[in-house]
Every structure is written in C-alpha cells, then in structure tokens.
Amino acid sequence: METTIAAISTAMSESGIGIIRISGPEAMDVISKIYRSKGGKKEIRKMPTHTIHYGYIYDGEEMIDEVLVMLMYAPRTFTGEDTVEIDCHGGVYAMKRVLETVLKNGAKIADPGEFTKRAFLNGKLDLSQAEAVMDVIQAKNEYALKSSMEQLKGSVRKAIKDIREDLIYHIAYIESALDDPEHISLDGYAQELMEIVEKEQKEIEHLLKSASDGKIIREGIKTVILGKPNAGKSSLLNLLIGENRAIVTDIEGTTRDILEEYITLHGITLRMIDTAGIRETEDVVEKIGVSKAKDIAKDADLILYVVDSSRPLDENDEEIISMLDSRKAIVLYNKTDLKSAVDVEFLKQKVNHPVLSISAKEETGIRELEEEIKNMFFSGELSFNDEVYITNARHKEALQNALDSLKLVKNSIEMAMPEDFFSIDLMNAYESLGQIIGESVGEDLVNEIFSKFCMGK
C-alpha cells in the first residue's frame, strides 16, 4: 500500500484510446516528471482534483505520445488513493511506451486486480462489491450485467449486513447477561431468540434459493443437444447461433466431439453444446464421442432432444428418452418438411416433456423454442426491483455455513441447553456471513480472489 502502482487498463489491441492508470502516494510525482502541457508552462501537480489536461508524455526529451491526463486526489477515487489516468492513443506499442515511461519514473507494475484490492482495503468497496466488479466485466448478457450492477451498488452487502446486525445484537445480549446476571435476565429469552433465529433462517434460505437462478444468470443455461446420428443436431446449432459453425453432412456420425457456442436469448445466455449422435458403434473415435455426450448430459441445465421425425423411433431413441427422466428437457420434432414416420401425439405421451415441431432446414419452429426456454426458466421473467440474486459460489457456501449454524442454535434452544451454546453458534453464523462482505476473511483468501482479476483492474 506504500508503493505506487501502474498498469494498462484497456485491452492490449489496436483501438482509438488506451488508458494507463496510476495509483498510490507518488502518483502525482510520477505524472509531473513525464507530462508537459501543449504550451509547456503548466505544472500539472498544482492543478485541482478531478480535472483533465491536454498535453504530451515525455521520456526525458523524447516525446512519446499526445495524451489527455485526468487527475484525481484521494480520497475521492476508486482506490481511495491519489490516482492518475493517462488517455493515450490505443496502439499496442504506444501504450507500452507510455507505461514504460511511467514505470521508469517511480511506479511499479500492478498485480492483477490490485487496483480493486486497494479499493477494498481502503474501505471503498466491500468484498462482495469488489467481486461484482469482475462480474460486470465478464457479463455475457443483460441479466448478468443487471445482477452484477446491483451487487456493485451494494444489494448483497445490505442483505448480509441486516442479518448480521440482528445476530450481533443477540450475541452481545447473551454475553452481557452471562457477565452480569444480576442486572440482565435471560428468563424467557430462549423463545425470543427462537423467533429471531427462525426469521434470519428464512432470510438466508431465500438468498440460497436465488443461487440456482444466479448461477444461470452468470454462467448461462448449460444446454446440451442430444439425438441419434443425422437427426439435425448440428443444423439446429448452426441455425441458433446464426452461422455454419458445425459441420453438416448426410453421413451419420459426422459430429464426434463436443462443440460449444454461446447465444443470447431474451437477455439470458445459453451455453449450447452439440454432441455426437447417440448410437451403438464399433468406431473407436465415435464411441468416445458418444460416451462424452452421455457424460455431459448428466450436468446439463437443459437438454434439447432432437427427434428425426422422418425415421421411426429405435433403441437409440429409447436410450435418450431414459436420459431425460427428472431433467428439464424440450423434445424437438425435427424435419417436419419431410414425410413423418413418428406420430407426434404418441411421442408427447412417451417423453412427458414439451414437444415442439421444427424444421432446422426451413428454419421453422425456432420462435416457439425460444418462448418455451424463456418460460421454462425464471417463470418467463426476471425482476431486479427488490430481488437479490446470489451468483457467486463462495457466497453460496458461506450462506450455507451460516444456515447450518443457525440450525444448531435452534437445536440448542429446543434441548434447553445453556445460553453460552447459543452464543457460540450465533457467532459462527455471524462470522460465515462476514466472509461474504470481507469482514471475516484472511489475507490468503483476499489474495486468491483478486488474483483472478484482469490486469489493470
């Protein structure tokens, strides 16, 4: 925290503008050594905070680039430290030269996520907000971005702090009563505490219920396309993503490996996975592909089972239908442009899943498929008005640990255990929740979290 750090904060590719960020106690000294105004008269370190200045970056007497420099004095900055941002031309070499000049004049290269880590350590963000910064950067769809922005604004922090405030009040009350029983009575307190524990247990359970939706918001719906060979799986994938990504031929067994693409549908990301056709085969390579398809289907959020309506159902279809039990699935009655060999009403009774008629060749039925997926997840809609979605696996684990501790408190109350037993488990719940917002975490965990950030952020 005593060093001044710098990094390129934009992508290392050709662009109109590149940003070099400097943060730390010597940030203003560094920029004053390398910046010259257009007229050559302005001393930049004397300029007011939150101002922008046009000029040049010099390495000694060599002019490196024409720039805009933004000055921001602590504490009104992202990191809470003196911060300078240099907007230079976005060429890769130009950005590197400006950064090299900054480093030569007193700054050190920043570690991944170090700017956000300093914001956390300086109290500008809690840990849930800091993690939301990276989620905003990595958001793949509208809902993921909205959820991350709500967390960045403090939605998770507020929910967690409200629960922790109730818990710490009762922890303090129990400890005070145990230390001073003459003035603070615990008579009848167990029932009062039971009501509080049940209330906070419901709050945590509500947050945990949002975690499955939160995972889908963040990572997308893992959608596996299954079917026997030549049913039209690859044609469907190409149609949904809008390009010929998968090889399509009339030869059975063309697709032998997993092919993965992302599409956005009604603001939700679908992680589409095309698989090898399910069938018995002696081909060693194809057999591996079939085995992969079966394994990946076990972890799917959604299975799209493509039925070739021009061919009768066989033992391969029976095997696929057995894989759909207790799974979210949509059956696609494909090749409706050809003469049917499968009765659609019989198929509906057999699979016990929605059956939609489509033709990947003629591009029909796709809108109905989109609507079915939309209604199958989130009851057709998502609301961010008051809802908090848990999208982070670390947060989910901490919430589960807190819930387990509250259940132990309930057990202790029901068994009429001494009050100090209540206090121990209440404190464990309090500490678990504190891990989410960073009030009960060790240095190793903090370092691990921020090491996953991109450079310059």
C-alpha positions as CSV (number, residue, x, y, z in Angstrom):
1,M,0.0,0.0,0.0
2,E,3.0,2.3,0.3
3,T,4.0,1.7,-3.3
4,T,2.6,3.5,-6.4
5,I,1.3,1.1,-9.0
6,A,0.5,1.4,-12.7
7,A,-0.9,-0.7,-15.4
8,I,-2.6,-0.6,-18.8
9,S,-6.4,-0.7,-18.0
10,T,-7.7,-1.3,-21.5
11,A,-7.3,-4.3,-23.8
12,M,-4.0,-4.8,-25.5
13,S,-5.2,-4.4,-29.0
14,E,-5.4,-1.6,-31.6
15,S,-8.1,0.9,-30.6
16,G,-8.8,4.6,-30.6
17,I,-7.8,5.1,-27.0
18,G,-5.7,3.3,-24.4
19,I,-5.7,4.0,-20.6
20,I,-2.8,3.8,-18.3
21,R,-3.8,4.0,-14.7
22,I,-1.5,5.1,-11.8
23,S,-2.5,4.9,-8.1
24,G,-0.6,5.5,-4.9
25,P,1.1,8.1,-2.8
26,E,3.6,9.1,-5.5
27,A,1.1,9.2,-8.4
28,M,1.3,13.0,-8.8
29,D,5.1,13.0,-8.6
30,V,5.3,10.4,-11.4
31,I,3.0,12.3,-13.7
32,S,4.7,15.7,-13.0
33,K,8.0,14.2,-14.2
34,I,6.7,13.0,-17.6
35,Y,3.8,15.3,-18.6
36,R,4.2,18.6,-20.4
37,S,1.3,20.8,-21.4
38,K,0.9,21.9,-25.0
39,G,2.3,25.4,-24.2
40,G,5.0,23.8,-21.9
41,K,4.0,26.1,-19.0
42,K,1.5,24.1,-16.9
43,E,2.8,22.3,-13.8
44,I,0.3,19.5,-13.5
45,R,0.7,18.7,-9.8
46,K,-0.7,22.2,-8.9
47,M,-3.9,21.6,-10.8
48,P,-7.2,20.9,-9.0
49,T,-8.6,17.4,-8.4
50,H,-10.9,15.8,-11.0
51,T,-9.6,17.8,-13.9
52,I,-8.5,16.8,-17.4
53,H,-5.4,18.2,-19.1
54,Y,-4.2,18.1,-22.7
55,G,-0.6,17.7,-23.5
56,Y,2.3,15.2,-24.1
57,I,4.1,12.4,-22.4
58,Y,7.9,12.7,-22.5
59,D,10.6,10.2,-21.7
60,G,13.4,12.6,-21.0
61,E,13.5,14.8,-24.1
62,E,11.7,12.3,-26.3
63,M,8.0,12.9,-26.9
64,I,6.2,9.6,-26.6
65,D,2.5,10.4,-27.2
66,E,-0.2,13.1,-27.3
67,V,-2.5,12.5,-24.3
68,L,-5.3,13.6,-22.0
69,V,-4.4,13.3,-18.3
70,M,-7.0,13.0,-15.6
71,L,-6.1,14.0,-12.0
72,M,-8.0,12.6,-9.0
73,Y,-6.8,13.2,-5.5
74,A,-7.6,11.0,-2.5
75,P,-10.0,10.1,-1.1
76,R,-12.4,10.7,-3.9
77,T,-11.1,8.0,-6.2
78,F,-11.8,4.3,-7.0
79,T,-8.9,3.1,-4.9
80,G,-9.1,5.8,-2.2
81,E,-5.5,6.9,-3.2
82,D,-4.2,9.7,-5.5
83,T,-4.9,8.4,-9.0
84,V,-3.9,9.5,-12.5
85,E,-5.3,8.2,-15.7
86,I,-3.5,8.8,-19.0
87,D,-5.6,8.6,-22.1
88,C,-3.2,7.9,-24.9
89,H,-3.5,6.5,-28.4
90,G,-4.6,2.9,-28.4
91,G,-1.8,1.3,-30.3
92,V,-0.2,-1.6,-28.5
93,Y,3.3,-0.2,-28.9
94,A,2.2,3.3,-27.9
95,M,0.5,2.1,-24.7
96,K,3.6,0.0,-23.8
97,R,5.9,3.0,-24.3
98,V,3.8,5.2,-22.1
99,L,3.6,2.5,-19.4
100,E,7.4,2.0,-19.6
101,T,7.9,5.7,-19.1
102,V,5.6,5.7,-16.0
103,L,7.5,2.8,-14.5
104,K,10.9,4.4,-15.1
105,N,9.7,7.4,-13.1
106,G,8.7,5.8,-9.9
107,A,5.7,3.5,-10.3
108,K,5.7,-0.3,-10.1
109,I,3.7,-2.6,-12.3
110,A,0.3,-3.6,-10.7
111,D,-0.6,-7.2,-10.0
112,P,-3.9,-8.5,-11.4
113,G,-6.8,-6.9,-9.5
114,E,-4.5,-4.7,-7.4
115,F,-6.5,-1.5,-8.0
116,T,-9.7,-3.1,-6.9
117,K,-7.9,-4.8,-4.0
118,R,-6.7,-1.4,-2.8
119,A,-10.3,-0.1,-3.1
120,F,-11.4,-3.0,-0.8
121,L,-8.5,-2.5,1.7
122,N,-9.2,1.3,1.8
123,G,-12.9,0.7,2.5
124,K,-14.2,2.0,-0.8
125,L,-15.8,-1.4,-1.5
126,D,-16.7,-4.5,0.5
127,L,-15.6,-7.9,-0.8
128,S,-19.0,-8.7,-2.5
129,Q,-18.8,-5.4,-4.4
130,A,-15.2,-6.0,-5.4
131,E,-16.1,-9.4,-6.8
132,A,-19.0,-7.7,-8.6
133,V,-16.6,-5.5,-10.5
134,M,-15.2,-8.6,-12.2
135,D,-18.7,-9.9,-12.8
136,V,-19.6,-6.7,-14.6
137,I,-16.5,-7.1,-16.9
138,Q,-17.3,-10.7,-17.6
139,A,-21.1,-10.3,-18.0
140,K,-22.3,-12.1,-21.1
141,N,-25.9,-10.9,-21.2
142,E,-28.4,-8.3,-20.0
143,Y,-29.4,-10.0,-16.8
144,A,-25.9,-10.9,-15.8
145,L,-25.0,-7.2,-16.2
146,K,-28.0,-6.1,-14.2
147,S,-27.3,-8.5,-11.4
148,S,-23.6,-7.6,-11.2
149,M,-24.5,-3.8,-11.2
150,E,-27.0,-4.4,-8.3
151,Q,-24.3,-6.2,-6.3
152,L,-21.8,-3.4,-7.2
153,K,-24.3,-0.9,-5.8
154,G,-24.4,-2.9,-2.5
155,S,-27.5,-5.2,-2.8
156,V,-25.7,-8.2,-1.3
157,R,-23.9,-6.1,1.3
158,K,-27.2,-4.7,2.5
159,A,-28.9,-8.0,2.8
160,I,-26.0,-9.6,4.7
161,K,-25.5,-6.6,7.0
162,D,-29.1,-6.6,8.0
163,I,-28.9,-10.2,9.1
164,R,-25.5,-9.7,10.9
165,E,-26.8,-6.7,12.8
166,D,-29.6,-8.8,14.3
167,L,-27.2,-11.6,15.2
168,I,-24.5,-9.4,16.8
169,Y,-27.2,-7.7,18.9
170,H,-28.2,-11.0,20.4
171,I,-24.7,-12.3,20.8
172,A,-23.9,-9.2,22.8
173,Y,-27.0,-9.5,24.8
174,I,-26.2,-13.1,25.8
175,E,-22.6,-12.3,26.7
176,S,-23.7,-9.3,28.7
177,A,-26.3,-11.3,30.6
178,L,-23.8,-14.1,31.4
179,D,-21.3,-11.5,32.7
180,D,-23.9,-9.5,34.7
181,P,-26.8,-11.9,35.6
182,E,-27.9,-9.6,38.5
183,H,-28.9,-6.8,36.1
184,I,-29.7,-8.6,32.8
185,S,-32.1,-11.5,33.0
186,L,-32.3,-14.4,30.5
187,D,-35.7,-15.6,31.8
188,G,-37.9,-16.3,28.8
189,Y,-35.1,-15.2,26.4
190,A,-34.8,-18.6,24.6
191,Q,-38.3,-18.2,23.0
192,E,-37.5,-14.6,21.9
193,L,-34.2,-15.8,20.4
194,M,-36.0,-18.7,18.6
195,E,-38.2,-16.2,16.8
196,I,-35.2,-14.2,15.7
197,V,-33.3,-17.3,14.5
198,E,-36.3,-18.5,12.5
199,K,-36.6,-15.1,10.9
200,E,-33.0,-14.9,9.9
201,Q,-33.0,-18.5,8.8
202,K,-35.8,-17.7,6.3
203,E,-33.8,-14.7,5.0
204,I,-30.8,-16.9,4.4
205,E,-32.9,-19.7,2.8
206,H,-34.4,-17.1,0.5
207,L,-31.0,-16.0,-0.6
208,L,-29.9,-19.6,-1.1
209,K,-32.9,-20.3,-3.3
210,S,-31.8,-17.5,-5.6
211,A,-28.4,-19.2,-6.1
212,S,-29.6,-21.6,-8.8
213,D,-31.1,-18.7,-10.8
214,G,-28.0,-16.7,-10.0
215,K,-25.7,-19.4,-11.4
216,I,-27.7,-19.4,-14.7
217,I,-27.7,-15.6,-14.8
218,R,-23.9,-15.5,-14.5
219,E,-22.8,-18.6,-16.4
220,G,-25.7,-19.2,-18.8
221,I,-28.0,-22.2,-19.2
222,K,-25.9,-25.2,-20.0
223,T,-27.9,-26.6,-23.0
224,V,-27.0,-30.0,-24.4
225,I,-28.3,-31.0,-27.8
226,L,-28.9,-34.8,-27.9
227,G,-30.2,-37.1,-30.6
228,K,-29.2,-40.1,-32.7
229,P,-26.9,-39.6,-35.7
230,N,-28.2,-37.4,-38.5
231,A,-31.2,-36.1,-36.5
232,G,-30.4,-32.5,-37.3
233,K,-28.5,-31.5,-34.1
234,S,-25.7,-29.6,-35.8
235,S,-28.1,-28.0,-38.2
236,L,-30.1,-26.7,-35.2
237,L,-26.9,-25.4,-33.6
238,N,-25.9,-23.5,-36.7
239,L,-29.4,-22.1,-37.0
240,L,-29.5,-20.8,-33.4
241,I,-26.0,-19.2,-33.5
242,G,-26.6,-17.8,-37.0
243,E,-23.5,-19.2,-38.7
244,N,-22.2,-22.5,-40.0
245,R,-20.2,-23.5,-37.0
246,A,-20.8,-27.2,-37.0
247,I,-20.1,-29.5,-40.0
248,V,-23.3,-30.8,-41.5
249,T,-23.4,-33.8,-43.9
250,D,-25.7,-36.7,-44.8
251,I,-23.1,-39.1,-43.3
252,E,-24.1,-40.5,-39.9
253,G,-21.5,-39.9,-37.2
254,T,-20.1,-36.7,-38.6
255,T,-20.0,-35.0,-35.2
256,R,-17.7,-36.9,-33.0
257,D,-16.6,-34.4,-30.4
258,I,-18.1,-31.7,-28.2
259,L,-18.8,-28.4,-29.9
260,E,-19.7,-25.4,-27.7
261,E,-21.1,-22.0,-28.5
262,Y,-22.8,-19.2,-26.6
263,I,-26.0,-17.5,-27.8
264,T,-28.2,-14.8,-26.0
265,L,-31.9,-15.4,-25.8
266,H,-34.3,-12.9,-24.2
267,G,-31.4,-11.5,-22.2
268,I,-30.2,-14.9,-21.0
269,T,-27.1,-16.7,-22.2
270,L,-27.4,-20.3,-23.5
271,R,-24.2,-22.3,-23.4
272,M,-25.1,-24.5,-26.4
273,I,-23.3,-27.9,-26.6
274,D,-23.6,-30.0,-29.7
275,T,-22.7,-33.7,-29.1
276,A,-22.1,-36.9,-31.1
277,G,-25.2,-38.8,-32.2
278,I,-26.2,-41.4,-29.6
279,R,-25.9,-44.9,-31.1
280,E,-24.1,-48.2,-30.7
281,T,-21.0,-48.1,-32.8
282,E,-17.7,-50.1,-33.3
283,D,-15.8,-46.9,-34.4
284,V,-13.4,-46.2,-31.6
285,V,-13.4,-42.4,-32.1
286,E,-17.1,-42.2,-32.4
287,K,-17.6,-44.4,-29.4
288,I,-15.5,-41.9,-27.3
289,G,-17.7,-39.0,-28.7
290,V,-20.9,-40.9,-27.7
291,S,-19.5,-41.5,-24.2
292,K,-18.7,-37.8,-23.8
293,A,-22.2,-36.9,-24.9
294,K,-23.8,-39.1,-22.2
295,D,-21.5,-37.7,-19.5
296,I,-22.0,-34.0,-20.4
297,A,-25.8,-34.5,-20.5
298,K,-25.7,-35.5,-16.8
299,D,-24.7,-32.0,-15.8
300,A,-26.9,-30.1,-18.2
301,D,-29.4,-27.4,-17.1
302,L,-31.5,-28.1,-20.2
303,I,-31.5,-30.9,-22.8
304,L,-32.8,-30.4,-26.3
305,Y,-33.6,-33.8,-27.7
306,V,-33.8,-33.7,-31.5
307,V,-36.0,-36.4,-33.0
308,D,-35.8,-37.2,-36.7
309,S,-39.5,-37.4,-37.5
310,S,-38.7,-39.0,-40.9
311,R,-37.4,-42.2,-39.2
312,P,-39.1,-44.5,-36.8
313,L,-38.0,-44.4,-33.1
314,D,-35.5,-47.1,-32.3
315,E,-33.4,-48.4,-29.4
316,N,-31.1,-45.3,-29.6
317,D,-34.1,-43.0,-29.1
318,E,-35.3,-45.2,-26.2
319,E,-31.9,-44.7,-24.5
320,I,-32.0,-41.0,-25.0
321,I,-35.6,-40.8,-23.6
322,S,-34.4,-42.6,-20.5
323,M,-31.8,-39.9,-20.0
324,L,-34.5,-37.3,-19.8
325,D,-36.0,-38.5,-16.6
326,S,-36.2,-35.8,-13.9
327,R,-34.4,-33.4,-16.2
328,K,-35.5,-30.1,-17.8
329,A,-35.9,-31.0,-21.4
330,I,-37.6,-30.0,-24.7
331,V,-38.2,-32.5,-27.4
332,L,-37.8,-31.1,-30.9
333,Y,-39.8,-32.9,-33.5
334,N,-37.4,-32.1,-36.4
335,K,-37.6,-32.5,-40.2
336,T,-41.2,-31.6,-40.4
337,D,-40.6,-30.7,-44.1
338,L,-40.3,-34.5,-44.8
339,K,-42.8,-37.3,-44.6
340,S,-43.5,-38.2,-41.0
341,A,-42.6,-41.7,-39.6
342,V,-43.2,-40.8,-35.9
343,D,-46.6,-40.0,-34.6
344,V,-46.3,-36.7,-32.7
345,E,-49.1,-37.4,-30.2
346,F,-47.5,-40.8,-29.4
347,L,-44.2,-39.0,-28.8
348,K,-45.8,-36.5,-26.4
349,Q,-47.2,-39.3,-24.3
350,K,-43.9,-41.2,-24.3
351,V,-41.5,-38.4,-23.3
352,N,-43.6,-36.4,-20.8
353,H,-41.8,-33.2,-21.8
354,P,-42.8,-30.3,-24.1
355,V,-42.7,-31.4,-27.8
356,L,-42.2,-28.7,-30.4
357,S,-42.4,-29.2,-34.2
358,I,-39.4,-27.6,-36.0
359,S,-37.5,-27.8,-39.3
360,A,-33.9,-26.7,-38.9
361,K,-33.7,-26.9,-42.7
362,E,-36.6,-24.5,-43.3
363,E,-36.0,-22.5,-40.1
364,T,-39.4,-23.0,-38.7
365,G,-40.4,-23.5,-35.0
366,I,-37.5,-21.6,-33.6
367,R,-39.5,-18.8,-32.2
368,E,-41.7,-21.3,-30.3
369,L,-38.5,-22.9,-29.0
370,E,-37.3,-19.6,-27.7
371,E,-40.5,-18.9,-25.9
372,E,-40.5,-22.4,-24.3
373,I,-37.0,-21.8,-22.9
374,K,-38.0,-18.4,-21.7
375,N,-40.9,-19.8,-19.8
376,M,-39.1,-22.8,-18.5
377,F,-36.5,-20.7,-16.6
378,F,-37.3,-17.9,-14.2
379,S,-41.1,-18.4,-14.8
380,G,-40.6,-16.5,-18.0
381,E,-39.2,-13.4,-16.5
382,L,-36.6,-11.9,-14.1
383,S,-37.1,-8.9,-11.8
384,F,-34.4,-6.8,-10.3
385,N,-36.6,-4.3,-8.5
386,D,-36.1,-5.8,-5.0
387,E,-34.6,-9.2,-5.6
388,V,-31.1,-10.1,-4.6
389,Y,-29.5,-12.9,-6.7
390,I,-26.6,-14.9,-5.3
391,T,-24.3,-15.5,-8.3
392,N,-21.1,-16.4,-6.5
393,A,-20.2,-19.9,-5.4
394,R,-18.2,-18.6,-2.5
395,H,-21.2,-16.6,-1.2
396,K,-23.4,-19.6,-1.5
397,E,-21.0,-21.7,0.6
398,A,-20.8,-19.0,3.3
399,L,-24.6,-18.7,3.4
400,Q,-25.0,-22.5,3.8
401,N,-22.5,-22.5,6.6
402,A,-24.4,-19.7,8.3
403,L,-27.7,-21.6,7.9
404,D,-26.2,-24.7,9.4
405,S,-25.0,-22.7,12.4
406,L,-28.5,-21.2,12.9
407,K,-30.0,-24.7,12.8
408,L,-27.6,-25.7,15.6
409,V,-28.9,-22.7,17.6
410,K,-32.5,-23.9,17.2
411,N,-31.5,-27.4,18.3
412,S,-29.8,-26.0,21.4
413,I,-32.9,-23.9,22.3
414,E,-35.2,-26.9,21.8
415,M,-32.9,-29.1,24.0
416,A,-32.8,-26.3,26.7
417,M,-29.0,-26.1,26.5
418,P,-27.2,-23.3,28.4
419,E,-27.2,-19.9,26.8
420,D,-23.5,-19.9,26.0
421,F,-24.1,-22.6,23.5
422,F,-26.4,-20.2,21.7
423,S,-23.7,-17.6,21.6
424,I,-21.1,-19.9,20.0
425,D,-23.3,-20.9,17.1
426,L,-24.6,-17.4,16.6
427,M,-21.0,-16.2,16.4
428,N,-20.2,-18.9,13.8
429,A,-23.2,-17.7,11.7
430,Y,-22.1,-14.1,12.1
431,E,-18.5,-15.0,11.0
432,S,-19.7,-17.0,8.0
433,L,-21.8,-14.1,6.7
434,G,-18.8,-11.8,7.3
435,Q,-16.8,-13.8,4.8
436,I,-19.2,-12.6,2.0
437,I,-18.5,-8.9,2.6
438,G,-14.9,-9.3,3.7
439,E,-15.2,-8.6,7.4
440,S,-14.1,-12.1,8.4
441,V,-11.5,-13.2,5.8
442,G,-7.8,-13.9,5.9
443,E,-5.1,-12.4,3.7
444,D,-4.8,-15.7,1.7
445,L,-8.4,-15.6,0.6
446,V,-8.2,-11.9,-0.3
447,N,-5.1,-12.6,-2.4
448,E,-6.7,-15.6,-4.1
449,I,-9.9,-13.6,-5.0
450,F,-8.1,-10.7,-6.6
451,S,-5.5,-12.8,-8.4
452,K,-8.4,-13.9,-10.7
453,F,-9.0,-10.3,-11.8
454,C,-7.7,-8.9,-15.1
455,M,-4.6,-6.8,-15.2
456,G,-5.2,-3.1,-14.8
457,K,-8.4,-3.6,-12.7
